[in-house]
């Protein structure tokens, strides 16, 4: 993905309009509350979704991928195929996720196959430690098969990518920053929106209070165009609310403290994220 900078041309503003292509085009999503905060997932840009373990960042990313209904390449290093298939099926069909997973494990999944077949241009890689070369190879395979690059590329989590960096905290941070630069180059070269999932620093790992920009692990603030942090509210009725804070946003509103957020109720049955102030339109089955 890294090309020589010396061979690039200089463009006027008028020429830049003509060569823009899909760059800046928003990925469709149903997060109306985030849109009100001027949050969009734009093609040719890199974003990070950051949260503590078990908060719901993988659910957030998968829900975006399923509701967008655009060409998707999803590197799921942090979740197994059984987990992702059952979650995605519940989101798409509205069926209870436990019922879906039972059907999957019992080998009686035929009633869901037609719904999954409609997402034929969503592809997953389940390598636990993919290398940058593997990311590129599968991206090129996607292009070869479908004749286009994915509009949305998810890396769950960026710390699972094998960058070859080992050793102390300084080399870890340097490796993460270099990986973000690589993913940003990938977004520009392919016109995909690249969404990376990432962890928080230790004091924010419980995910029970707003997470500021300074809570992003590894301090990889510089490269992404958009950084969202997620904290949760849990009540005694087995209900969970996910609060999504735009702590960095080059294209719109941001609050680096994490104190301004959009809130969504996690439907524990079908794993959909629902707006708190209105019913979620049934777009998944269309």
RAPEPE-V288987 format. One record per pair of residues at least 6 apart in sequence whose ideal C-beta (glycine too) atoms are under 8 Angstrom apart, sorted by the first residue. I is the first residue (numbers start at 0). GAP is how many residues later the second one is. If there is no record, write none. Layout:
i:I gap:GAP
i:I gap:GAP
This chain:
i:0 gap:135
i:0 gap:181
i:0 gap:184
i:0 gap:185
i:0 gap:188
i:1 gap:180
i:1 gap:183
i:2 gap:186
i:10 gap:8
i:20 gap:170
i:21 gap:21
i:21 gap:22
i:21 gap:129
i:21 gap:169
i:22 gap:19
i:22 gap:20
i:22 gap:21
i:22 gap:165
i:22 gap:168
i:23 gap:18
i:23 gap:19
i:23 gap:20
i:23 gap:21
i:24 gap:17
i:24 gap:18
i:25 gap:14
i:25 gap:15
i:25 gap:16
i:25 gap:17
i:26 gap:13
i:26 gap:14
i:26 gap:15
i:26 gap:16
i:26 gap:37
i:26 gap:41
i:26 gap:43
i:26 gap:124
i:26 gap:125
i:26 gap:166
i:27 gap:39
i:27 gap:40
i:27 gap:41
i:27 gap:42
i:28 gap:6
i:28 gap:12
i:28 gap:35
i:28 gap:38
i:28 gap:39
i:29 gap:37
i:29 gap:250
i:29 gap:251
i:29 gap:253
i:30 gap:8
i:30 gap:33
i:30 gap:213
i:30 gap:231
i:30 gap:233
i:30 gap:242
i:31 gap:243
i:31 gap:246
i:32 gap:211
i:32 gap:229
i:32 gap:230
i:32 gap:231
i:32 gap:242
i:32 gap:243
i:32 gap:244
i:33 gap:210
i:33 gap:212
i:33 gap:228
i:35 gap:226
i:36 gap:209
i:36 gap:215
i:36 gap:216
i:36 gap:223
i:36 gap:225
i:37 gap:208
i:37 gap:211
i:37 gap:213
i:37 gap:214
i:37 gap:215
i:38 gap:187
i:38 gap:189
i:38 gap:207
i:38 gap:210
i:38 gap:213
i:38 gap:214
i:38 gap:223
i:39 gap:211
i:39 gap:212
i:40 gap:6
i:40 gap:23
i:40 gap:111
i:40 gap:152
i:40 gap:154
i:40 gap:185
i:41 gap:151
i:41 gap:183
i:41 gap:184
i:41 gap:209
i:42 gap:108
i:42 gap:144
i:42 gap:148
i:42 gap:149
i:42 gap:150
i:43 gap:143
i:43 gap:144
i:43 gap:147
i:43 gap:148
i:43 gap:149
i:44 gap:139
i:44 gap:142
i:44 gap:148
i:44 gap:149
i:44 gap:180
i:44 gap:181
i:45 gap:134
i:45 gap:137
i:45 gap:138
i:45 gap:141
i:45 gap:148
i:45 gap:149
i:45 gap:150
i:45 gap:177
i:45 gap:178
i:45 gap:179
i:45 gap:180
i:46 gap:146
i:46 gap:147
i:46 gap:148
i:46 gap:149
i:46 gap:177
i:46 gap:178
i:46 gap:179
i:46 gap:180
i:46 gap:181
i:47 gap:110
i:47 gap:132
i:47 gap:147
i:47 gap:148
i:47 gap:149
i:47 gap:150
i:47 gap:168
i:47 gap:172
i:47 gap:176
i:47 gap:178
i:47 gap:179
i:47 gap:180
i:48 gap:8
i:48 gap:11
i:48 gap:12
i:48 gap:146
i:48 gap:147
i:48 gap:148
i:48 gap:149
i:48 gap:179
i:48 gap:180
i:48 gap:181
i:49 gap:7
i:49 gap:147
i:49 gap:148
i:49 gap:149
i:49 gap:150
i:49 gap:161
i:49 gap:165
i:49 gap:166
i:49 gap:167
i:49 gap:177
i:49 gap:178
i:49 gap:179
i:49 gap:180
i:50 gap:6
i:50 gap:148
i:50 gap:149
i:50 gap:156
i:50 gap:160
i:50 gap:178
i:50 gap:179
i:50 gap:180
i:51 gap:147
i:51 gap:148
i:51 gap:152
i:51 gap:153
i:51 gap:154
i:51 gap:155
i:51 gap:159
i:51 gap:179
i:52 gap:146
i:52 gap:152
i:52 gap:154
i:53 gap:153
i:54 gap:152
i:54 gap:175
i:54 gap:176
i:54 gap:177
i:54 gap:187
i:55 gap:174
i:55 gap:176
i:55 gap:184
i:55 gap:186
i:55 gap:210
i:56 gap:99
i:56 gap:140
i:56 gap:173
i:57 gap:20
i:57 gap:21
i:57 gap:98
i:57 gap:139
i:58 gap:28
i:58 gap:207
i:58 gap:212
i:58 gap:214
i:59 gap:170
i:59 gap:182
i:59 gap:184
i:59 gap:213
i:60 gap:13
i:60 gap:93
i:60 gap:95
i:60 gap:134
i:60 gap:136
i:61 gap:12
i:61 gap:22
i:61 gap:25
i:61 gap:26
i:61 gap:29
i:61 gap:92
i:62 gap:28
i:62 gap:208
i:62 gap:209
i:62 gap:210
i:63 gap:88
i:63 gap:131
i:64 gap:7
i:64 gap:9
i:64 gap:57
i:64 gap:87
i:64 gap:89
i:65 gap:22
i:65 gap:25
i:65 gap:26
i:65 gap:53
i:65 gap:56
i:65 gap:218
i:66 gap:24
i:66 gap:216
i:66 gap:217
i:67 gap:83
i:67 gap:84
i:68 gap:50
i:68 gap:214
i:68 gap:217
i:69 gap:51
i:69 gap:80
i:69 gap:81
i:69 gap:82
i:70 gap:50
i:70 gap:51
i:70 gap:71
i:70 gap:75
i:70 gap:77
i:70 gap:78
i:70 gap:79
i:70 gap:80
i:70 gap:81
i:71 gap:49
i:71 gap:50
i:71 gap:51
i:71 gap:78
i:71 gap:79
i:71 gap:80
i:71 gap:81
i:71 gap:82
i:72 gap:50
i:72 gap:52
i:72 gap:65
i:72 gap:66
i:72 gap:69
i:72 gap:77
i:72 gap:79
i:72 gap:80
i:72 gap:81
i:72 gap:119
i:73 gap:10
i:73 gap:48
i:73 gap:49
i:73 gap:50
i:73 gap:51
i:73 gap:79
i:73 gap:80
i:73 gap:82
i:74 gap:49
i:74 gap:50
i:74 gap:52
i:74 gap:55
i:74 gap:60
i:74 gap:63
i:74 gap:78
i:74 gap:79
i:74 gap:80
i:74 gap:81
i:74 gap:86
i:75 gap:8
i:75 gap:48
i:75 gap:49
i:75 gap:50
i:75 gap:78
i:75 gap:80
i:76 gap:49
i:76 gap:50
i:76 gap:51
i:76 gap:52
i:76 gap:53
i:76 gap:78
i:76 gap:79
i:76 gap:80
i:76 gap:83
i:76 gap:84
i:77 gap:78
i:77 gap:79
i:77 gap:82
i:77 gap:119
i:78 gap:8
i:78 gap:77
i:79 gap:46
i:80 gap:43
i:80 gap:45
i:81 gap:19
i:81 gap:22
i:81 gap:23
i:83 gap:40
i:83 gap:42
i:84 gap:19
i:84 gap:31
i:85 gap:11
i:85 gap:14
i:85 gap:15
i:85 gap:18
i:86 gap:10
i:86 gap:184
i:87 gap:28
i:87 gap:31
i:87 gap:34
i:88 gap:6
i:88 gap:8
i:88 gap:11
i:88 gap:15
i:88 gap:23
i:88 gap:26
i:88 gap:27
i:89 gap:6
i:89 gap:7
i:89 gap:10
i:89 gap:179
i:89 gap:180
i:89 gap:181
i:90 gap:179
i:90 gap:180
i:90 gap:181
i:90 gap:193
i:91 gap:23
i:91 gap:24
i:91 gap:26
i:91 gap:27
i:91 gap:192
i:91 gap:193
i:92 gap:7
i:92 gap:19
i:92 gap:22
i:92 gap:177
i:92 gap:191
i:92 gap:192
i:93 gap:176
i:93 gap:178
i:93 gap:188
i:93 gap:190
i:93 gap:191
i:94 gap:17
i:94 gap:175
i:95 gap:173
i:95 gap:174
i:96 gap:172
i:96 gap:173
i:96 gap:174
i:99 gap:12
i:102 gap:6
i:102 gap:8
i:102 gap:9
i:114 gap:170
i:120 gap:25
i:122 gap:15
i:122 gap:19
i:122 gap:27
i:124 gap:9
i:124 gap:13
i:126 gap:7
i:127 gap:32
i:128 gap:31
i:128 gap:32
i:128 gap:33
i:129 gap:30
i:129 gap:31
i:129 gap:32
i:130 gap:30
i:130 gap:31
i:131 gap:29
i:131 gap:30
i:131 gap:31
i:131 gap:47
i:131 gap:50
i:134 gap:20
i:134 gap:26
i:134 gap:51
i:135 gap:50
i:138 gap:10
i:138 gap:11
i:138 gap:14
i:138 gap:47
i:138 gap:51
i:141 gap:7
i:141 gap:8
i:142 gap:6
i:148 gap:41
i:148 gap:42
i:148 gap:43
i:149 gap:40
i:149 gap:42
i:150 gap:40
i:150 gap:41
i:150 gap:42
i:151 gap:40
i:151 gap:41
i:151 gap:43
i:152 gap:33
i:152 gap:34
i:152 gap:37
i:152 gap:39
i:152 gap:40
i:152 gap:41
i:152 gap:42
i:153 gap:40
i:153 gap:41
i:153 gap:42
i:153 gap:43
i:154 gap:6
i:154 gap:28
i:154 gap:39
i:154 gap:40
i:154 gap:41
i:154 gap:42
i:155 gap:41
i:156 gap:39
i:156 gap:40
i:156 gap:41
i:156 gap:42
i:157 gap:18
i:157 gap:21
i:157 gap:22
i:157 gap:25
i:157 gap:38
i:157 gap:39
i:157 gap:40
i:158 gap:17
i:158 gap:39
i:158 gap:40
i:158 gap:58
i:160 gap:18
i:162 gap:12
i:162 gap:13
i:162 gap:15
i:162 gap:16
i:163 gap:11
i:164 gap:6
i:164 gap:7
i:164 gap:9
i:164 gap:10
i:164 gap:11
i:164 gap:13
i:171 gap:46
i:172 gap:45
i:172 gap:46
i:172 gap:47
i:175 gap:42
i:175 gap:44
i:176 gap:41
i:176 gap:43
i:176 gap:45
i:176 gap:46
i:179 gap:16
i:179 gap:40
i:179 gap:42
i:179 gap:43
i:179 gap:44
i:180 gap:42
i:182 gap:11
i:182 gap:13
i:182 gap:40
i:183 gap:10
i:183 gap:39
i:183 gap:40
i:185 gap:6
i:185 gap:8
i:186 gap:6
i:186 gap:7
i:195 gap:28
i:197 gap:18
i:197 gap:19
i:197 gap:20
i:197 gap:22
i:198 gap:6
i:198 gap:18
i:199 gap:7
i:199 gap:11
i:199 gap:15
i:199 gap:16
i:199 gap:17
i:199 gap:29
i:200 gap:13
i:200 gap:14
i:200 gap:15
i:200 gap:16
i:202 gap:12
i:203 gap:7
i:203 gap:11
i:203 gap:27
i:206 gap:23
i:206 gap:24
i:206 gap:25
i:207 gap:23
i:207 gap:24
i:207 gap:25
i:207 gap:26
i:208 gap:22
i:209 gap:19
i:209 gap:21
i:209 gap:33
i:209 gap:35
i:209 gap:47
i:209 gap:48
i:209 gap:49
i:209 gap:51
i:210 gap:18
i:210 gap:19
i:210 gap:20
i:210 gap:34
i:210 gap:36
i:210 gap:47
i:211 gap:17
i:211 gap:35
i:211 gap:44
i:211 gap:45
i:211 gap:46
i:212 gap:8
i:212 gap:14
i:212 gap:16
i:212 gap:34
i:212 gap:35
i:212 gap:43
i:212 gap:45
i:213 gap:42
i:214 gap:14
i:214 gap:43
i:215 gap:11
i:215 gap:13
i:215 gap:31
i:220 gap:6
i:220 gap:27
i:223 gap:24
i:224 gap:23
i:224 gap:24
i:224 gap:25
i:224 gap:26
i:225 gap:20
i:225 gap:22
i:225 gap:23
i:225 gap:24
i:225 gap:25
i:226 gap:19
i:226 gap:20
i:226 gap:21
i:226 gap:22
i:227 gap:16
i:227 gap:17
i:227 gap:18
i:227 gap:19
i:228 gap:15
i:228 gap:16
i:228 gap:18
i:228 gap:29
i:229 gap:12
i:229 gap:13
i:229 gap:14
i:229 gap:15
i:230 gap:11
i:230 gap:12
i:230 gap:14
i:230 gap:27
i:230 gap:30
i:231 gap:8
i:231 gap:9
i:231 gap:10
i:231 gap:11
i:232 gap:7
i:232 gap:8
i:232 gap:10
i:233 gap:6
i:233 gap:7
i:237 gap:30
i:238 gap:26
i:238 gap:27
i:238 gap:29
i:239 gap:25
i:239 gap:26
i:239 gap:28
i:240 gap:22
i:240 gap:23
i:240 gap:24
i:240 gap:25
i:240 gap:35
i:241 gap:21
i:241 gap:22
i:241 gap:23
i:241 gap:24
i:241 gap:31
i:242 gap:18
i:242 gap:19
i:242 gap:20
i:243 gap:17
i:243 gap:18
i:243 gap:19
i:243 gap:20
i:244 gap:10
i:244 gap:13
i:244 gap:14
i:244 gap:15
i:244 gap:16
i:245 gap:6
i:245 gap:7
i:245 gap:8
i:245 gap:9
i:245 gap:14
i:245 gap:15
i:246 gap:7
i:246 gap:8
i:246 gap:9
i:246 gap:10
i:246 gap:11
i:247 gap:6
i:247 gap:8
i:252 gap:7
i:262 gap:13
i:263 gap:9
i:263 gap:10
i:263 gap:11
i:263 gap:12
i:264 gap:8
i:264 gap:9
i:264 gap:10
i:264 gap:11
i:265 gap:6
i:265 gap:7
i:265 gap:8
i:266 gap:6
i:266 gap:7
i:271 gap:8
i:271 gap:12
i:272 gap:7
i:273 gap:6
